[in-house]
């Protein structure tokens, strides 16, 4: 997460060589005083928020700087990992060393044990919740089961707003999407109402053709990729889209859409394939395991042209979408951690984002006005196609109580109980 923490003194050396980096002069611990001092190269209005996300978790000094596999790394929370089998389940139990120092910052949990089970299909997960065998399913329920769940188990369905969007990043360094007109064409061609339907309908999502979600800092209603450009998306403009494809000279090229292998993502991936085919491309869709899809689509070695993915806020700041997803610093060739999936780098917009972040230190409203302009400027270049903004659908068992939801961390599992 270089774009989060590259402002720490010494972080530049870590970005260049992580194996020997020590953040010397950047992070200073005083064991006797019980303090940690972090020195920054410049003021950062978002730094406290960045420290509050899981990327900044405190771990033992001897924790290996690589994937720990199935060996749990000790943490500081109310629960600890007792066992982990990635093909079966993970078991969390109370951490005997945990002491609640702040009910607001890090509360104790209600449950004595939390079990995660892996490998169940969405259908199996729904049936297990109905039968009281499990208390919640991670995946969004398939659209064809939502009417049944909503009518028979209305008290067990929780629909919560999210600061997020589903989108299709297009690789600007590979044909056909190295041509801006091809990228713009797909944005014009998308029937975003149809995409909302694939997600479960207007109760669960709303169409969008911009990056920042509604009711979010820097968001200003604006849609250029619609038949009647204005504040909102109205309908697809297939004539405009086909014209742009012709002008781009990319018609007939092969395009493969990469989606997660679950019901909702497969449906969206298949829809994108059909739109690309209608535009004249030789399109196909490939669904791969959700366990690897997100890392796979980030790595340039896999030559992914277009994919289906989502982004959920880490904290409420426009930079957490625009700067994280589209800055030059977020693009790393050959890495599974290259969150700028489009591989788009615009030095002018990078400079404007840095200026907006600096402005937020003194005038947050003025900074948000700048972020709205930056959002529109990125969409003019169309490195991605926004699809819709989702709501969270959580289906819980009849025995579960005290359901609490947080826009960042979703269902707060430890604060629920079971009867």
C-alpha positions as CSV (number, residue, x, y, z in Angstrom):
1,X,0.0,0.0,0.0
2,X,2.6,2.5,-1.1
3,X,0.1,5.2,-1.9
4,X,-1.0,5.1,1.8
5,X,2.3,5.2,3.5
6,X,4.8,6.6,1.1
7,X,4.7,9.8,3.1
8,X,6.6,8.3,6.1
9,X,10.2,9.3,6.3
10,X,12.3,6.4,4.8
11,X,9.4,4.9,2.9
12,X,11.1,5.7,-0.4
13,X,13.8,3.2,0.5
14,X,11.2,0.6,1.4
15,X,9.5,1.1,-2.0
16,X,12.9,0.5,-3.7
17,X,14.1,-2.4,-1.5
18,X,11.6,-3.9,0.9
19,X,13.9,-6.6,2.1
20,X,16.4,-4.3,3.8
21,X,14.1,-1.4,4.7
22,X,13.9,-0.4,8.4
23,X,12.0,3.0,8.1
24,X,15.0,4.4,10.0
25,X,14.0,7.9,11.2
26,X,10.4,7.4,10.1
27,X,9.0,5.2,12.9
28,X,10.6,5.6,16.4
29,X,9.5,3.5,19.3
30,X,10.1,4.4,22.9
31,X,9.5,1.2,25.0
32,X,9.9,3.0,28.3
33,X,7.5,5.7,27.5
34,X,5.1,3.4,25.7
35,X,5.0,5.6,22.6
36,X,5.5,5.3,18.9
37,X,6.4,8.5,16.9
38,X,5.9,8.5,13.1
39,X,7.7,11.2,11.1
40,X,6.2,12.3,7.8
41,X,7.9,14.1,4.9
42,X,4.9,16.4,4.7
43,X,1.6,17.0,6.4
44,X,-1.1,14.5,5.6
45,X,-4.7,15.2,6.6
46,X,-5.7,11.6,6.1
47,X,-2.8,9.9,8.0
48,X,-4.8,9.0,11.2
49,X,-7.4,7.4,9.0
50,X,-4.7,5.4,7.2
51,X,-3.4,4.2,10.6
52,X,-6.9,2.9,11.5
53,X,-7.2,0.5,8.5
54,X,-6.0,-3.1,8.6
55,X,-3.0,-2.4,6.4
56,X,-1.4,-0.8,9.5
57,X,-2.0,-3.6,11.9
58,X,0.6,-4.0,14.6
59,X,2.4,-7.3,14.5
60,X,5.5,-8.8,16.3
61,X,8.9,-7.5,15.2
62,X,9.9,-10.9,14.0
63,X,6.9,-11.3,11.7
64,X,8.2,-12.5,8.2
65,X,7.9,-9.9,5.4
66,X,6.1,-12.5,3.2
67,X,3.0,-14.6,3.1
68,X,2.8,-16.5,6.4
69,X,0.8,-19.3,4.8
70,X,-1.3,-21.2,7.3
71,X,0.8,-20.1,10.3
72,X,-1.2,-17.4,12.2
73,X,0.5,-14.1,13.0
74,X,-0.2,-12.9,16.6
75,X,-2.3,-9.7,16.8
76,X,-3.7,-7.4,19.4
77,X,-7.5,-7.9,19.0
78,X,-10.1,-9.6,21.1
79,X,-9.7,-12.9,19.1
80,X,-6.9,-15.1,18.0
81,X,-6.6,-17.7,15.3
82,X,-6.7,-21.1,16.8
83,X,-6.6,-23.1,13.5
84,X,-6.6,-22.4,9.8
85,X,-7.2,-24.7,6.8
86,X,-7.7,-22.6,3.7
87,X,-9.7,-25.4,2.1
88,X,-12.0,-26.0,5.1
89,X,-12.3,-23.4,7.9
90,X,-10.7,-20.9,10.2
91,X,-11.4,-21.0,13.9
92,X,-11.1,-17.8,16.1
93,X,-11.2,-18.0,19.9
94,X,-10.9,-15.4,22.6
95,X,-7.5,-13.9,23.0
96,X,-6.6,-14.5,26.7
97,X,-4.1,-11.6,26.6
98,X,-6.7,-9.0,25.3
99,X,-7.8,-6.3,27.7
100,X,-10.5,-3.8,26.5
101,X,-8.9,-0.4,26.7
102,X,-11.6,1.4,24.8
103,X,-15.1,0.2,24.1
104,X,-15.2,2.6,21.1
105,X,-11.9,1.9,19.6
106,X,-11.5,-1.9,20.3
107,X,-14.4,-3.5,22.1
108,X,-14.5,-6.9,23.5
109,X,-16.7,-9.4,21.6
110,X,-19.7,-11.4,22.7
111,X,-19.0,-14.7,21.0
112,X,-16.5,-17.1,22.6
113,X,-15.7,-18.6,19.2
114,X,-16.1,-17.6,15.5
115,X,-15.8,-20.2,12.8
116,X,-15.3,-19.4,9.1
117,X,-16.2,-22.2,6.7
118,X,-14.7,-22.1,3.2
119,X,-15.7,-23.7,-0.1
120,X,-19.5,-23.5,0.0
121,X,-21.4,-22.5,-3.0
122,X,-23.8,-19.6,-2.7
123,X,-26.8,-22.0,-2.9
124,X,-25.2,-24.2,-0.1
125,X,-24.5,-21.1,2.0
126,X,-28.1,-19.8,1.7
127,X,-29.5,-23.3,2.6
128,X,-27.2,-23.5,5.6
129,X,-28.3,-20.1,6.9
130,X,-32.0,-21.1,6.4
131,X,-31.4,-24.4,8.4
132,X,-29.5,-22.7,11.2
133,X,-26.2,-24.5,10.3
134,X,-24.3,-21.2,9.8
135,X,-25.2,-17.7,10.8
136,X,-24.1,-15.6,7.8
137,X,-22.8,-16.0,4.2
138,X,-20.0,-13.8,2.8
139,X,-21.2,-13.7,-0.8
140,X,-24.1,-11.7,-2.1
141,X,-27.1,-14.0,-2.5
142,X,-27.8,-14.8,-6.2
143,X,-30.5,-12.6,-7.7
144,X,-32.9,-15.5,-8.3
145,X,-33.0,-16.3,-4.5
146,X,-33.6,-12.7,-3.3
147,X,-37.4,-12.7,-3.7
148,X,-37.7,-15.9,-1.7
149,X,-35.3,-14.7,1.0
150,X,-37.0,-11.3,1.1
151,X,-40.5,-12.7,1.6
152,X,-39.9,-15.8,3.7
153,X,-37.0,-14.5,5.9
154,X,-37.5,-10.7,5.8
155,X,-36.3,-10.3,9.4
156,X,-33.1,-12.0,8.6
157,X,-32.2,-9.9,5.6
158,X,-30.2,-6.7,6.2
159,X,-29.7,-4.1,3.4
160,X,-27.0,-1.6,4.2
161,X,-25.6,1.3,2.2
162,X,-22.0,1.1,1.1
163,X,-19.4,3.6,-0.1
164,X,-18.3,1.5,-3.0
165,X,-18.7,0.8,-6.7
166,X,-18.4,-2.1,-9.1
167,X,-16.4,-1.3,-12.1
168,X,-14.6,-2.8,-15.2
169,X,-10.9,-1.7,-15.3
170,X,-9.6,-1.7,-18.9
171,X,-5.9,-2.2,-19.5
172,X,-4.7,0.9,-21.2
173,X,-1.4,-0.8,-22.1
174,X,-3.0,-3.6,-24.2
175,X,-5.2,-3.6,-27.3
176,X,-7.9,-2.8,-27.8
177,X,-8.1,-0.6,-24.7
178,X,-4.9,1.2,-25.3
179,X,-7.1,3.3,-27.6
180,X,-9.2,5.8,-25.6
181,X,-12.0,5.6,-28.1
182,X,-12.4,1.9,-27.4
183,X,-12.6,2.6,-23.7
184,X,-15.1,5.4,-24.2
185,X,-17.2,3.1,-26.5
186,X,-17.7,0.5,-23.8
187,X,-18.8,3.2,-21.3
188,X,-21.4,4.5,-23.8
189,X,-22.6,1.0,-24.6
190,X,-23.4,-0.2,-21.1
191,X,-27.0,-0.6,-20.1
192,X,-26.4,0.2,-16.4
193,X,-30.0,-0.6,-15.5
194,X,-29.4,-4.1,-16.8
195,X,-26.3,-4.4,-14.6
196,X,-28.3,-3.2,-11.6
197,X,-30.8,-6.0,-12.4
198,X,-28.0,-8.6,-12.5
199,X,-27.0,-7.5,-9.0
200,X,-30.5,-7.8,-7.7
201,X,-32.5,-4.8,-8.7
202,X,-32.8,-1.1,-7.8
203,X,-33.3,-1.8,-4.1
204,X,-29.8,-3.2,-4.0
205,X,-27.9,-1.0,-6.4
206,X,-28.0,2.2,-8.5
207,X,-26.4,2.9,-11.9
208,X,-23.3,5.1,-12.0
209,X,-20.9,6.4,-14.6
210,X,-18.4,8.1,-12.3
211,X,-15.8,6.9,-9.8
212,X,-16.7,8.6,-6.5
213,X,-19.9,7.1,-4.9
214,X,-22.9,9.1,-3.9
215,X,-22.9,10.9,-0.5
216,X,-19.1,10.7,-0.5
217,X,-16.6,13.6,-0.2
218,X,-15.9,15.1,-3.6
219,X,-18.9,13.5,-5.3
220,X,-20.8,15.7,-7.7
221,X,-23.5,14.1,-9.8
222,X,-22.2,13.9,-13.4
223,X,-22.5,11.4,-16.2
224,X,-21.0,12.0,-19.7
225,X,-21.5,8.4,-20.9
226,X,-25.3,8.4,-21.5
227,X,-27.6,9.4,-24.3
228,X,-28.4,12.6,-22.5
229,X,-25.3,13.7,-20.6
230,X,-26.1,15.3,-17.3
231,X,-26.3,14.6,-13.6
232,X,-27.5,11.0,-13.9
233,X,-27.2,8.1,-16.3
234,X,-30.3,7.7,-18.4
235,X,-29.7,5.1,-21.1
236,X,-27.0,3.5,-23.2
237,X,-26.0,5.2,-26.5
238,X,-25.1,2.3,-28.7
239,X,-24.9,4.4,-31.9
240,X,-22.2,6.6,-30.3
241,X,-20.4,3.5,-29.0
242,X,-20.3,1.8,-32.4
243,X,-19.1,5.0,-34.0
244,X,-16.2,5.3,-31.6
245,X,-15.2,1.6,-32.2
246,X,-15.1,2.3,-35.9
247,X,-13.0,5.4,-35.4
248,X,-10.6,3.5,-33.1
249,X,-9.9,0.9,-35.7
250,X,-10.1,-1.9,-33.1
251,X,-13.2,-3.6,-34.3
252,X,-12.8,-7.4,-34.6
253,X,-10.0,-7.7,-32.0
254,X,-10.1,-10.4,-29.4
255,X,-11.1,-9.4,-25.9
256,X,-11.4,-11.7,-22.8
257,X,-13.3,-10.5,-19.7
258,X,-12.0,-12.0,-16.4
259,X,-14.6,-12.3,-13.6
260,X,-14.9,-14.0,-10.3
261,X,-16.4,-17.5,-10.3
262,X,-19.6,-16.7,-8.4
263,X,-23.1,-16.1,-9.6
264,X,-23.2,-12.3,-9.5
265,X,-19.7,-11.7,-11.1
266,X,-20.2,-14.4,-13.7
267,X,-23.5,-12.8,-14.7
268,X,-21.9,-9.4,-15.0
269,X,-18.9,-10.8,-16.9
270,X,-21.2,-12.6,-19.4
271,X,-23.1,-9.3,-19.9
272,X,-19.9,-7.4,-20.6
273,X,-18.9,-10.1,-23.1
274,X,-22.2,-9.7,-24.9
275,X,-21.8,-5.9,-25.1
276,X,-18.3,-6.2,-26.4
277,X,-19.6,-8.7,-29.0
278,X,-22.4,-6.3,-30.0
279,X,-19.7,-3.6,-30.5
280,X,-17.9,-5.9,-33.0
281,X,-15.2,-7.5,-30.8
282,X,-14.4,-11.2,-30.7
283,X,-15.3,-11.4,-27.0
284,X,-15.1,-14.2,-24.5
285,X,-15.5,-14.5,-20.7
286,X,-13.4,-16.4,-18.2
287,X,-14.4,-17.0,-14.6
288,X,-11.7,-17.8,-12.1
289,X,-11.7,-18.6,-8.4
290,X,-12.5,-15.6,-6.1
291,X,-9.5,-16.7,-4.0
292,X,-7.1,-15.6,-6.7
293,X,-9.0,-13.4,-9.1
294,X,-8.3,-10.0,-7.4
295,X,-4.5,-10.7,-7.4
296,X,-4.6,-12.2,-10.9
297,X,-6.2,-9.1,-12.6
298,X,-3.6,-6.8,-11.0
299,X,-0.6,-8.6,-12.3
300,X,0.6,-7.4,-15.7
301,X,2.2,-10.7,-16.4
302,X,-1.3,-12.2,-16.9
303,X,-2.1,-9.7,-19.7
304,X,-5.7,-9.1,-18.5
305,X,-7.5,-6.8,-20.9
306,X,-10.7,-6.1,-18.9
307,X,-12.1,-7.5,-15.7
308,X,-14.9,-7.2,-13.2
309,X,-14.1,-6.0,-9.7
310,X,-15.2,-3.7,-6.9
311,X,-13.7,-1.1,-4.6
312,X,-14.9,-0.3,-1.1
313,X,-13.7,2.7,0.9
314,X,-10.9,2.3,3.3
315,X,-11.9,5.7,4.8
316,X,-14.1,8.6,3.7
317,X,-11.8,10.6,1.4
318,X,-11.9,11.0,-2.3
319,X,-8.2,10.1,-2.6
320,X,-9.1,6.6,-1.4
321,X,-10.8,6.0,-4.7
322,X,-9.1,8.3,-7.2
323,X,-5.5,8.4,-5.9
324,X,-5.4,4.8,-4.8
325,X,-7.0,3.3,-7.9
326,X,-5.5,5.5,-10.6
327,X,-2.3,7.2,-9.5
328,X,1.0,6.4,-11.1
329,X,2.3,5.3,-7.7
330,X,-0.4,2.6,-7.6
331,X,0.8,0.8,-10.7
332,X,3.6,-1.8,-10.4
333,X,4.4,-4.1,-13.3
334,X,4.6,-7.8,-12.5
335,X,3.0,-7.4,-9.1
336,X,-0.1,-9.0,-7.5
337,X,-0.4,-5.8,-5.6
338,X,-0.9,-3.3,-8.4
339,X,-4.2,-1.8,-7.4
340,X,-4.1,0.5,-10.4
341,X,-5.5,-2.4,-12.5
342,X,-5.9,-0.3,-15.6
343,X,-2.2,0.6,-15.6
344,X,-3.2,4.2,-16.2
345,X,-0.7,7.0,-15.4
346,X,-1.4,10.6,-16.0
347,X,1.2,12.9,-14.5
348,X,-1.0,16.0,-14.8
349,X,-3.8,14.4,-12.9
350,X,-1.3,13.0,-10.4
351,X,-0.2,16.6,-9.7
352,X,-3.8,17.8,-9.3
353,X,-4.5,15.0,-6.8
354,X,-1.4,15.9,-4.8
355,X,-2.6,19.5,-4.8
356,X,-6.1,18.5,-3.7
357,X,-4.7,16.5,-0.8
358,X,-2.6,19.4,0.3
359,X,-5.5,21.8,0.0
360,X,-7.6,19.5,2.3
361,X,-5.3,20.5,5.2
362,X,-6.7,24.0,5.1
363,X,-10.0,24.0,3.1
364,X,-11.8,20.7,2.9
365,X,-14.7,22.0,0.9
366,X,-12.4,23.6,-1.8
367,X,-10.5,20.3,-1.9
368,X,-13.6,18.3,-2.5
369,X,-14.6,20.7,-5.4
370,X,-11.2,19.9,-6.9
371,X,-11.8,16.1,-6.5
372,X,-15.1,16.4,-8.4
373,X,-13.2,17.9,-11.3
374,X,-10.5,15.2,-11.1
375,X,-13.2,12.5,-11.1
376,X,-14.7,14.0,-14.3
377,X,-11.2,14.3,-15.9
378,X,-10.4,10.6,-15.3
379,X,-13.8,9.6,-16.8
380,X,-13.0,11.6,-19.9
381,X,-10.0,9.3,-20.4
382,X,-12.1,6.3,-19.3
383,X,-9.4,3.9,-17.9
384,X,-12.4,2.1,-16.3
385,X,-16.1,1.7,-16.8
386,X,-18.1,2.3,-13.6
387,X,-21.1,-0.1,-13.5
388,X,-23.2,0.6,-10.3
389,X,-22.9,1.4,-6.7
390,X,-24.0,-1.5,-4.5
391,X,-25.7,-1.9,-1.2
392,X,-24.7,-4.7,1.1
393,X,-27.1,-7.6,1.4
394,X,-26.5,-9.7,4.5
395,X,-28.5,-12.8,5.2
396,X,-28.2,-14.0,8.8
397,X,-29.6,-16.9,10.7
398,X,-32.8,-16.7,12.8
399,X,-30.8,-17.2,16.0
400,X,-28.4,-14.3,15.5
401,X,-28.9,-11.0,17.4
402,X,-27.4,-7.6,17.8
403,X,-26.6,-7.2,14.1
404,X,-24.4,-4.1,13.6
405,X,-23.1,-2.7,10.3
406,X,-20.2,-0.4,9.5
407,X,-19.7,1.1,6.0
408,X,-16.0,0.3,6.1
409,X,-15.8,-3.1,8.0
410,X,-19.3,-4.4,7.1
411,X,-21.0,-6.7,9.6
412,X,-19.2,-6.4,12.9
413,X,-19.1,-10.1,13.7
414,X,-17.8,-10.0,17.2
415,X,-20.6,-7.7,18.4
416,X,-23.4,-10.2,17.5
417,X,-24.5,-13.1,19.6
418,X,-26.4,-16.4,18.9
419,X,-29.2,-17.9,21.0
